[in-house]
Amino acid sequence: MGWRELTIKYVKDLLRAKTPLEVAEKELIEAQHLKMQGESAVEYAQSIVGYNEKRIHRLNNIIADLKGEYYDR
C-alpha cells in the first residue's frame, strides 16, 4: 500500500462516524488521564500544605525563642 492509499485510508477513517464502542473507549481514556492529573494536583497540594505547616511551626518557634517564650504546638 503506497503513500497515497494510506493517506486516503487515514482521511476516510477520520471522517467516518465512530461506533459507540469507539466513543466509549476514547472517553474512558480521557477520564483516566483526567483522574491521573487530578491525583497529581492533590499530591502537589498536600505537599504544599505540609511544607507550610512545618514552616509555620518553625517560624512560631523562632519568634517564641526570640521573645524568650516557649512555643511547641
PDB file of N, CA, C and O in Angstrom:
ATOM      1  N   MET A   1       0.854  -1.170   0.000  1.00  0.00           N
ATOM      2  CA  MET A   1       0.000   0.000   0.000  1.00  0.00           C
ATOM      3  C   MET A   1       0.900   1.233   0.000  1.00  0.00           C
ATOM      4  O   MET A   1       1.774   1.373   0.855  1.00  0.00           O
ATOM      5  N   GLY A   2       0.683   2.107  -0.946  1.00  0.00           N
ATOM      6  CA  GLY A   2       1.524   3.291  -1.088  1.00  0.00           C
ATOM      7  C   GLY A   2       1.081   4.438  -0.204  1.00  0.00           C
ATOM      8  O   GLY A   2       0.101   4.359   0.537  1.00  0.00           O
ATOM      9  N   TRP A   3       1.850   5.506  -0.317  1.00  0.00           N
ATOM     10  CA  TRP A   3       1.599   6.696   0.491  1.00  0.00           C
ATOM     11  C   TRP A   3       0.215   7.267   0.198  1.00  0.00           C
ATOM     12  O   TRP A   3      -0.509   7.649   1.118  1.00  0.00           O
ATOM     13  N   ARG A   4      -0.147   7.324  -1.057  1.00  0.00           N
ATOM     14  CA  ARG A   4      -1.448   7.879  -1.460  1.00  0.00           C
ATOM     15  C   ARG A   4      -2.601   7.073  -0.864  1.00  0.00           C
ATOM     16  O   ARG A   4      -3.545   7.637  -0.311  1.00  0.00           O
ATOM     17  N   GLU A   5      -2.513   5.765  -0.983  1.00  0.00           N
ATOM     18  CA  GLU A   5      -3.571   4.902  -0.448  1.00  0.00           C
ATOM     19  C   GLU A   5      -3.668   5.009   1.070  1.00  0.00           C
ATOM     20  O   GLU A   5      -4.765   5.034   1.629  1.00  0.00           O
ATOM     21  N   LEU A   6      -2.518   5.071   1.732  1.00  0.00           N
ATOM     22  CA  LEU A   6      -2.521   5.213   3.189  1.00  0.00           C
ATOM     23  C   LEU A   6      -3.143   6.547   3.609  1.00  0.00           C
ATOM     24  O   LEU A   6      -3.890   6.607   4.585  1.00  0.00           O
ATOM     25  N   THR A   7      -2.837   7.600   2.880  1.00  0.00           N
ATOM     26  CA  THR A   7      -3.393   8.916   3.190  1.00  0.00           C
ATOM     27  C   THR A   7      -4.904   8.923   3.005  1.00  0.00           C
ATOM     28  O   THR A   7      -5.635   9.455   3.840  1.00  0.00           O
ATOM     29  N   ILE A   8      -5.367   8.335   1.915  1.00  0.00           N
ATOM     30  CA  ILE A   8      -6.808   8.260   1.649  1.00  0.00           C
ATOM     31  C   ILE A   8      -7.507   7.457   2.741  1.00  0.00           C
ATOM     32  O   ILE A   8      -8.562   7.854   3.235  1.00  0.00           O
ATOM     33  N   LYS A   9      -6.913   6.325   3.114  1.00  0.00           N
ATOM     34  CA  LYS A   9      -7.487   5.481   4.176  1.00  0.00           C
ATOM     35  C   LYS A   9      -7.547   6.252   5.500  1.00  0.00           C
ATOM     36  O   LYS A   9      -8.536   6.173   6.228  1.00  0.00           O
ATOM     37  N   TYR A  10      -6.485   6.992   5.800  1.00  0.00           N
ATOM     38  CA  TYR A  10      -6.423   7.772   7.040  1.00  0.00           C
ATOM     39  C   TYR A  10      -7.518   8.839   7.067  1.00  0.00           C
ATOM     40  O   TYR A  10      -8.215   8.993   8.071  1.00  0.00           O
ATOM     41  N   VAL A  11      -7.666   9.571   5.966  1.00  0.00           N
ATOM     42  CA  VAL A  11      -8.673  10.625   5.894  1.00  0.00           C
ATOM     43  C   VAL A  11     -10.079  10.036   5.989  1.00  0.00           C
ATOM     44  O   VAL A  11     -10.934  10.586   6.684  1.00  0.00           O
ATOM     45  N   LYS A  12     -10.324   8.932   5.302  1.00  0.00           N
ATOM     46  CA  LYS A  12     -11.636   8.286   5.378  1.00  0.00           C
ATOM     47  C   LYS A  12     -11.944   7.853   6.806  1.00  0.00           C
ATOM     48  O   LYS A  12     -13.074   8.002   7.271  1.00  0.00           O
ATOM     49  N   ASP A  13     -10.945   7.320   7.500  1.00  0.00           N
ATOM     50  CA  ASP A  13     -11.130   6.872   8.878  1.00  0.00           C
ATOM     51  C   ASP A  13     -11.439   8.060   9.795  1.00  0.00           C
ATOM     52  O   ASP A  13     -12.240   7.941  10.723  1.00  0.00           O
ATOM     53  N   LEU A  14     -10.800   9.206   9.531  1.00  0.00           N
ATOM     54  CA  LEU A  14     -11.068  10.405  10.325  1.00  0.00           C
ATOM     55  C   LEU A  14     -12.499  10.900  10.144  1.00  0.00           C
ATOM     56  O   LEU A  14     -13.122  11.385  11.090  1.00  0.00           O
ATOM     57  N   LEU A  15     -13.010  10.776   8.937  1.00  0.00           N
ATOM     58  CA  LEU A  15     -14.317  11.352   8.614  1.00  0.00           C
ATOM     59  C   LEU A  15     -15.496  10.432   8.887  1.00  0.00           C
ATOM     60  O   LEU A  15     -16.634  10.897   8.951  1.00  0.00           O
ATOM     61  N   ARG A  16     -15.253   9.155   9.046  1.00  0.00           N
ATOM     62  CA  ARG A  16     -16.362   8.228   9.260  1.00  0.00           C
ATOM     63  C   ARG A  16     -16.929   8.377  10.667  1.00  0.00           C
ATOM     64  O   ARG A  16     -16.230   8.796  11.589  1.00  0.00           O
ATOM     65  N   ALA A  17     -18.190   8.034  10.817  1.00  0.00           N
ATOM     66  CA  ALA A  17     -18.838   8.088  12.129  1.00  0.00           C
ATOM     67  C   ALA A  17     -18.250   6.999  13.024  1.00  0.00           C
ATOM     68  O   ALA A  17     -18.092   5.850  12.611  1.00  0.00           O
ATOM     69  N   LYS A  18     -17.935   7.379  14.236  1.00  0.00           N
ATOM     70  CA  LYS A  18     -17.370   6.423  15.202  1.00  0.00           C
ATOM     71  C   LYS A  18     -18.471   5.564  15.806  1.00  0.00           C
ATOM     72  O   LYS A  18     -19.605   6.012  15.975  1.00  0.00           O
ATOM     73  N   THR A  19     -18.122   4.337  16.124  1.00  0.00           N
ATOM     74  CA  THR A  19     -19.088   3.439  16.757  1.00  0.00           C
ATOM     75  C   THR A  19     -19.231   3.818  18.233  1.00  0.00           C
ATOM     76  O   THR A  19     -18.345   4.464  18.793  1.00  0.00           O
ATOM     77  N   PRO A  20     -20.331   3.424  18.862  1.00  0.00           N
ATOM     78  CA  PRO A  20     -20.480   3.703  20.296  1.00  0.00           C
ATOM     79  C   PRO A  20     -19.313   3.120  21.120  1.00  0.00           C
ATOM     80  O   PRO A  20     -18.880   3.732  22.096  1.00  0.00           O
ATOM     81  N   LEU A  21     -18.815   1.955  20.731  1.00  0.00           N
ATOM     82  CA  LEU A  21     -17.681   1.354  21.441  1.00  0.00           C
ATOM     83  C   LEU A  21     -16.451   2.241  21.328  1.00  0.00           C
ATOM     84  O   LEU A  21     -15.761   2.468  22.322  1.00  0.00           O
ATOM     85  N   GLU A  22     -16.167   2.746  20.132  1.00  0.00           N
ATOM     86  CA  GLU A  22     -15.001   3.609  19.946  1.00  0.00           C
ATOM     87  C   GLU A  22     -15.124   4.896  20.750  1.00  0.00           C
ATOM     88  O   GLU A  22     -14.150   5.367  21.338  1.00  0.00           O
ATOM     89  N   VAL A  23     -16.322   5.458  20.773  1.00  0.00           N
ATOM     90  CA  VAL A  23     -16.556   6.680  21.538  1.00  0.00           C
ATOM     91  C   VAL A  23     -16.365   6.409  23.028  1.00  0.00           C
ATOM     92  O   VAL A  23     -15.718   7.192  23.724  1.00  0.00           O
ATOM     93  N   ALA A  24     -16.923   5.307  23.518  1.00  0.00           N
ATOM     94  CA  ALA A  24     -16.809   4.956  24.942  1.00  0.00           C
ATOM     95  C   ALA A  24     -15.354   4.705  25.326  1.00  0.00           C
ATOM     96  O   ALA A  24     -14.911   5.133  26.392  1.00  0.00           O
ATOM     97  N   GLU A  25     -14.611   4.016  24.467  1.00  0.00           N
ATOM     98  CA  GLU A  25     -13.203   3.744  24.764  1.00  0.00           C
ATOM     99  C   GLU A  25     -12.391   5.042  24.810  1.00  0.00           C
ATOM    100  O   GLU A  25     -11.515   5.204  25.660  1.00  0.00           O
ATOM    101  N   LYS A  26     -12.689   5.957  23.893  1.00  0.00           N
ATOM    102  CA  LYS A  26     -11.991   7.246  23.887  1.00  0.00           C
ATOM    103  C   LYS A  26     -12.311   8.033  25.151  1.00  0.00           C
ATOM    104  O   LYS A  26     -11.416   8.621  25.758  1.00  0.00           O
ATOM    105  N   GLU A  27     -13.586   8.049  25.554  1.00  0.00           N
ATOM    106  CA  GLU A  27     -13.988   8.760  26.764  1.00  0.00           C
ATOM    107  C   GLU A  27     -13.358   8.140  28.008  1.00  0.00           C
ATOM    108  O   GLU A  27     -12.985   8.857  28.936  1.00  0.00           O
ATOM    109  N   LEU A  28     -13.236   6.808  28.032  1.00  0.00           N
ATOM    110  CA  LEU A  28     -12.604   6.135  29.168  1.00  0.00           C
ATOM    111  C   LEU A  28     -11.153   6.564  29.303  1.00  0.00           C
ATOM    112  O   LEU A  28     -10.691   6.857  30.406  1.00  0.00           O
ATOM    113  N   ILE A  29     -10.436   6.603  28.194  1.00  0.00           N
ATOM    114  CA  ILE A  29      -9.030   7.022  28.226  1.00  0.00           C
ATOM    115  C   ILE A  29      -8.922   8.466  28.709  1.00  0.00           C
ATOM    116  O   ILE A  29      -8.045   8.797  29.507  1.00  0.00           O
ATOM    117  N   GLU A  30      -9.821   9.324  28.218  1.00  0.00           N
ATOM    118  CA  GLU A  30      -9.823  10.732  28.647  1.00  0.00           C
ATOM    119  C   GLU A  30     -10.090  10.834  30.147  1.00  0.00           C
ATOM    120  O   GLU A  30      -9.424  11.601  30.841  1.00  0.00           O
ATOM    121  N   ALA A  31     -11.056  10.070  30.652  1.00  0.00           N
ATOM    122  CA  ALA A  31     -11.386  10.096  32.080  1.00  0.00           C
ATOM    123  C   ALA A  31     -10.206   9.603  32.920  1.00  0.00           C
ATOM    124  O   ALA A  31      -9.929  10.154  33.986  1.00  0.00           O
ATOM    125  N   GLN A  32      -9.515   8.572  32.445  1.00  0.00           N
ATOM    126  CA  GLN A  32      -8.352   8.063  33.164  1.00  0.00           C
ATOM    127  C   GLN A  32      -7.242   9.109  33.216  1.00  0.00           C
ATOM    128  O   GLN A  32      -6.600   9.280  34.252  1.00  0.00           O
ATOM    129  N   HIS A  33      -7.014   9.808  32.106  1.00  0.00           N
ATOM    130  CA  HIS A  33      -5.991  10.855  32.084  1.00  0.00           C
ATOM    131  C   HIS A  33      -6.345  11.996  33.028  1.00  0.00           C
ATOM    132  O   HIS A  33      -5.486  12.489  33.759  1.00  0.00           O
ATOM    133  N   LEU A  34      -7.606  12.417  33.015  1.00  0.00           N
ATOM    134  CA  LEU A  34      -8.036  13.494  33.906  1.00  0.00           C
ATOM    135  C   LEU A  34      -7.946  13.085  35.368  1.00  0.00           C
ATOM    136  O   LEU A  34      -7.606  13.900  36.225  1.00  0.00           O
ATOM    137  N   LYS A  35      -8.248  11.828  35.652  1.00  0.00           N
ATOM    138  CA  LYS A  35      -8.128  11.325  37.030  1.00  0.00           C
ATOM    139  C   LYS A  35      -6.671  11.376  37.477  1.00  0.00           C
ATOM    140  O   LYS A  35      -6.377  11.793  38.597  1.00  0.00           O
ATOM    141  N   MET A  36      -5.767  10.956  36.613  1.00  0.00           N
ATOM    142  CA  MET A  36      -4.345  10.995  36.939  1.00  0.00           C
ATOM    143  C   MET A  36      -3.874  12.429  37.171  1.00  0.00           C
ATOM    144  O   MET A  36      -3.088  12.682  38.084  1.00  0.00           O
ATOM    145  N   GLN A  37      -4.348  13.368  36.351  1.00  0.00           N
ATOM    146  CA  GLN A  37      -3.979  14.764  36.534  1.00  0.00           C
ATOM    147  C   GLN A  37      -4.509  15.288  37.869  1.00  0.00           C
ATOM    148  O   GLN A  37      -3.823  16.030  38.572  1.00  0.00           O
ATOM    149  N   GLY A  38      -5.731  14.896  38.207  1.00  0.00           N
ATOM    150  CA  GLY A  38      -6.312  15.298  39.487  1.00  0.00           C
ATOM    151  C   GLY A  38      -5.535  14.742  40.668  1.00  0.00           C
ATOM    152  O   GLY A  38      -5.301  15.442  41.653  1.00  0.00           O
ATOM    153  N   GLU A  39      -5.135  13.480  40.565  1.00  0.00           N
ATOM    154  CA  GLU A  39      -4.346  12.868  41.636  1.00  0.00           C
ATOM    155  C   GLU A  39      -3.000  13.575  41.799  1.00  0.00           C
ATOM    156  O   GLU A  39      -2.533  13.776  42.920  1.00  0.00           O
ATOM    157  N   SER A  40      -2.386  13.948  40.690  1.00  0.00           N
ATOM    158  CA  SER A  40      -1.126  14.692  40.762  1.00  0.00           C
ATOM    159  C   SER A  40      -1.335  16.043  41.427  1.00  0.00           C
ATOM    160  O   SER A  40      -0.506  16.478  42.226  1.00  0.00           O
ATOM    161  N   ALA A  41      -2.442  16.711  41.102  1.00  0.00           N
ATOM    162  CA  ALA A  41      -2.742  18.006  41.713  1.00  0.00           C
ATOM    163  C   ALA A  41      -2.965  17.859  43.218  1.00  0.00           C
ATOM    164  O   ALA A  41      -2.542  18.715  43.995  1.00  0.00           O
ATOM    165  N   VAL A  42      -3.626  16.778  43.628  1.00  0.00           N
ATOM    166  CA  VAL A  42      -3.854  16.528  45.056  1.00  0.00           C
ATOM    167  C   VAL A  42      -2.520  16.301  45.764  1.00  0.00           C
ATOM    168  O   VAL A  42      -2.285  16.859  46.836  1.00  0.00           O
ATOM    169  N   GLU A  43      -1.650  15.492  45.175  1.00  0.00           N
ATOM    170  CA  GLU A  43      -0.340  15.236  45.772  1.00  0.00           C
ATOM    171  C   GLU A  43       0.450  16.531  45.926  1.00  0.00           C
ATOM    172  O   GLU A  43       1.086  16.765  46.954  1.00  0.00           O
ATOM    173  N   TYR A  44       0.401  17.367  44.895  1.00  0.00           N
ATOM    174  CA  TYR A  44       1.114  18.642  44.946  1.00  0.00           C
ATOM    175  C   TYR A  44       0.543  19.526  46.051  1.00  0.00           C
ATOM    176  O   TYR A  44       1.292  20.097  46.844  1.00  0.00           O
ATOM    177  N   ALA A  45      -0.785  19.637  46.100  1.00  0.00           N
ATOM    178  CA  ALA A  45      -1.426  20.484  47.109  1.00  0.00           C
ATOM    179  C   ALA A  45      -1.116  19.985  48.519  1.00  0.00           C
ATOM    180  O   ALA A  45      -0.871  20.787  49.421  1.00  0.00           O
ATOM    181  N   GLN A  46      -1.127  18.662  48.714  1.00  0.00           N
ATOM    182  CA  GLN A  46      -0.813  18.103  50.032  1.00  0.00           C
ATOM    183  C   GLN A  46       0.622  18.427  50.431  1.00  0.00           C
ATOM    184  O   GLN A  46       0.893  18.711  51.598  1.00  0.00           O
ATOM    185  N   SER A  47       1.535  18.385  49.478  1.00  0.00           N
ATOM    186  CA  SER A  47       2.931  18.689  49.801  1.00  0.00           C
ATOM    187  C   SER A  47       3.091  20.169  50.150  1.00  0.00           C
ATOM    188  O   SER A  47       3.882  20.510  51.030  1.00  0.00           O
ATOM    189  N   ILE A  48       2.355  21.048  49.476  1.00  0.00           N
ATOM    190  CA  ILE A  48       2.410  22.472  49.789  1.00  0.00           C
ATOM    191  C   ILE A  48       1.843  22.731  51.186  1.00  0.00           C
ATOM    192  O   ILE A  48       2.402  23.522  51.946  1.00  0.00           O
ATOM    193  N   VAL A  49       0.749  22.073  51.521  1.00  0.00           N
ATOM    194  CA  VAL A  49       0.160  22.231  52.856  1.00  0.00           C
ATOM    195  C   VAL A  49       1.139  21.748  53.917  1.00  0.00           C
ATOM    196  O   VAL A  49       1.349  22.430  54.920  1.00  0.00           O
ATOM    197  N   GLY A  50       1.739  20.580  53.708  1.00  0.00           N
ATOM    198  CA  GLY A  50       2.713  20.050  54.666  1.00  0.00           C
ATOM    199  C   GLY A  50       3.913  20.962  54.828  1.00  0.00           C
ATOM    200  O   GLY A  50       4.382  21.196  55.941  1.00  0.00           O
ATOM    201  N   TYR A  51       4.407  21.476  53.713  1.00  0.00           N
ATOM    202  CA  TYR A  51       5.545  22.396  53.743  1.00  0.00           C
ATOM    203  C   TYR A  51       5.209  23.622  54.579  1.00  0.00           C
ATOM    204  O   TYR A  51       5.999  24.029  55.431  1.00  0.00           O
ATOM    205  N   ASN A  52       4.045  24.209  54.340  1.00  0.00           N
ATOM    206  CA  ASN A  52       3.675  25.424  55.071  1.00  0.00           C
ATOM    207  C   ASN A  52       3.361  25.155  56.532  1.00  0.00           C
ATOM    208  O   ASN A  52       3.607  26.018  57.376  1.00  0.00           O
ATOM    209  N   GLU A  53       2.824  23.982  56.858  1.00  0.00           N
ATOM    210  CA  GLU A  53       2.613  23.631  58.269  1.00  0.00           C
ATOM    211  C   GLU A  53       3.945  23.579  59.011  1.00  0.00           C
ATOM    212  O   GLU A  53       4.074  24.120  60.109  1.00  0.00           O
ATOM    213  N   LYS A  54       4.934  22.924  58.404  1.00  0.00           N
ATOM    214  CA  LYS A  54       6.269  22.850  59.027  1.00  0.00           C
ATOM    215  C   LYS A  54       6.910  24.228  59.127  1.00  0.00           C
ATOM    216  O   LYS A  54       7.559  24.550  60.122  1.00  0.00           O
ATOM    217  N   ARG A  55       6.726  25.029  58.098  1.00  0.00           N
ATOM    218  CA  ARG A  55       7.287  26.383  58.079  1.00  0.00           C
ATOM    219  C   ARG A  55       6.663  27.237  59.183  1.00  0.00           C
ATOM    220  O   ARG A  55       7.373  27.947  59.896  1.00  0.00           O
ATOM    221  N   ILE A  56       5.341  27.171  59.324  1.00  0.00           N
ATOM    222  CA  ILE A  56       4.642  27.922  60.371  1.00  0.00           C
ATOM    223  C   ILE A  56       5.137  27.497  61.746  1.00  0.00           C
ATOM    224  O   ILE A  56       5.401  28.335  62.608  1.00  0.00           O
ATOM    225  N   HIS A  57       5.261  26.195  61.942  1.00  0.00           N
ATOM    226  CA  HIS A  57       5.747  25.679  63.232  1.00  0.00           C
ATOM    227  C   HIS A  57       7.155  26.202  63.521  1.00  0.00           C
ATOM    228  O   HIS A  57       7.438  26.670  64.624  1.00  0.00           O
ATOM    229  N   ARG A  58       8.032  26.118  62.519  1.00  0.00           N
ATOM    230  CA  ARG A  58       9.420  26.578  62.684  1.00  0.00           C
ATOM    231  C   ARG A  58       9.454  28.070  62.988  1.00  0.00           C
ATOM    232  O   ARG A  58      10.176  28.503  63.886  1.00  0.00           O
ATOM    233  N   LEU A  59       8.680  28.859  62.247  1.00  0.00           N
ATOM    234  CA  LEU A  59       8.696  30.309  62.457  1.00  0.00           C
ATOM    235  C   LEU A  59       8.098  30.698  63.810  1.00  0.00           C
ATOM    236  O   LEU A  59       8.584  31.626  64.457  1.00  0.00           O
ATOM    237  N   ASN A  60       7.054  30.000  64.236  1.00  0.00           N
ATOM    238  CA  ASN A  60       6.493  30.263  65.568  1.00  0.00           C
ATOM    239  C   ASN A  60       7.513  29.953  66.657  1.00  0.00           C
ATOM    240  O   ASN A  60       7.617  30.684  67.642  1.00  0.00           O
ATOM    241  N   ASN A  61       8.264  28.870  66.481  1.00  0.00           N
ATOM    242  CA  ASN A  61       9.311  28.536  67.454  1.00  0.00           C
ATOM    243  C   ASN A  61      10.412  29.592  67.476  1.00  0.00           C
ATOM    244  O   ASN A  61      10.901  29.964  68.543  1.00  0.00           O
ATOM    245  N   ILE A  62      10.799  30.073  66.300  1.00  0.00           N
ATOM    246  CA  ILE A  62      11.835  31.112  66.237  1.00  0.00           C
ATOM    247  C   ILE A  62      11.354  32.386  66.926  1.00  0.00           C
ATOM    248  O   ILE A  62      12.087  32.989  67.709  1.00  0.00           O
ATOM    249  N   ILE A  63      10.121  32.790  66.631  1.00  0.00           N
ATOM    250  CA  ILE A  63       9.561  34.004  67.231  1.00  0.00           C
ATOM    251  C   ILE A  63       9.457  33.855  68.751  1.00  0.00           C
ATOM    252  O   ILE A  63       9.821  34.766  69.494  1.00  0.00           O
ATOM    253  N   ALA A  64       8.965  32.715  69.206  1.00  0.00           N
ATOM    254  CA  ALA A  64       8.846  32.472  70.646  1.00  0.00           C
ATOM    255  C   ALA A  64      10.219  32.483  71.299  1.00  0.00           C
ATOM    256  O   ALA A  64      10.377  33.054  72.378  1.00  0.00           O
ATOM    257  N   ASP A  65      11.206  31.871  70.679  1.00  0.00           N
ATOM    258  CA  ASP A  65      12.563  31.836  71.215  1.00  0.00           C
ATOM    259  C   ASP A  65      13.144  33.245  71.310  1.00  0.00           C
ATOM    260  O   ASP A  65      13.767  33.594  72.313  1.00  0.00           O
ATOM    261  N   LEU A  66      12.946  34.044  70.282  1.00  0.00           N
ATOM    262  CA  LEU A  66      13.469  35.408  70.279  1.00  0.00           C
ATOM    263  C   LEU A  66      12.780  36.287  71.324  1.00  0.00           C
ATOM    264  O   LEU A  66      13.364  37.257  71.809  1.00  0.00           O
ATOM    265  N   LYS A  67      11.543  35.944  71.665  1.00  0.00           N
ATOM    266  CA  LYS A  67      10.819  36.685  72.698  1.00  0.00           C
ATOM    267  C   LYS A  67      11.075  36.099  74.082  1.00  0.00           C
ATOM    268  O   LYS A  67      10.587  36.625  75.082  1.00  0.00           O
ATOM    269  N   GLY A  68      11.839  35.010  74.141  1.00  0.00           N
ATOM    270  CA  GLY A  68      12.117  34.364  75.416  1.00  0.00           C
ATOM    271  C   GLY A  68      10.959  33.531  75.925  1.00  0.00           C
ATOM    272  O   GLY A  68      10.850  33.274  77.124  1.00  0.00           O
ATOM    273  N   GLU A  69      10.100  33.111  75.022  1.00  0.00           N
ATOM    274  CA  GLU A  69       8.937  32.321  75.389  1.00  0.00           C
ATOM    275  C   GLU A  69       9.135  30.874  74.932  1.00  0.00           C
ATOM    276  O   GLU A  69      10.131  30.538  74.290  1.00  0.00           O
ATOM    277  N   TYR A  70       8.164  30.029  75.279  1.00  0.00           N
ATOM    278  CA  TYR A  70       8.182  28.645  74.838  1.00  0.00           C
ATOM    279  C   TYR A  70       6.979  28.418  73.931  1.00  0.00           C
ATOM    280  O   TYR A  70       5.855  28.768  74.291  1.00  0.00           O
ATOM    281  N   TYR A  71       7.208  27.834  72.760  1.00  0.00           N
ATOM    282  CA  TYR A  71       6.127  27.534  71.842  1.00  0.00           C
ATOM    283  C   TYR A  71       6.380  26.169  71.237  1.00  0.00           C
ATOM    284  O   TYR A  71       7.438  25.934  70.653  1.00  0.00           O
ATOM    285  N   ASP A  72       5.420  25.265  71.370  1.00  0.00           N
ATOM    286  CA  ASP A  72       5.573  23.941  70.729  1.00  0.00           C
ATOM    287  C   ASP A  72       4.203  23.355  70.503  1.00  0.00           C
ATOM    288  O   ASP A  72       3.684  22.617  71.341  1.00  0.00           O
ATOM    289  N   ARG A  73       3.615  23.684  69.367  1.00  0.00           N
ATOM    290  CA  ARG A  73       2.314  23.144  69.011  1.00  0.00           C
ATOM    291  C   ARG A  73       2.448  22.153  67.913  1.00  0.00           C
ATOM    292  O   ARG A  73       1.450  21.584  67.471  1.00  0.00           O
TER     293      ARG A  73
END
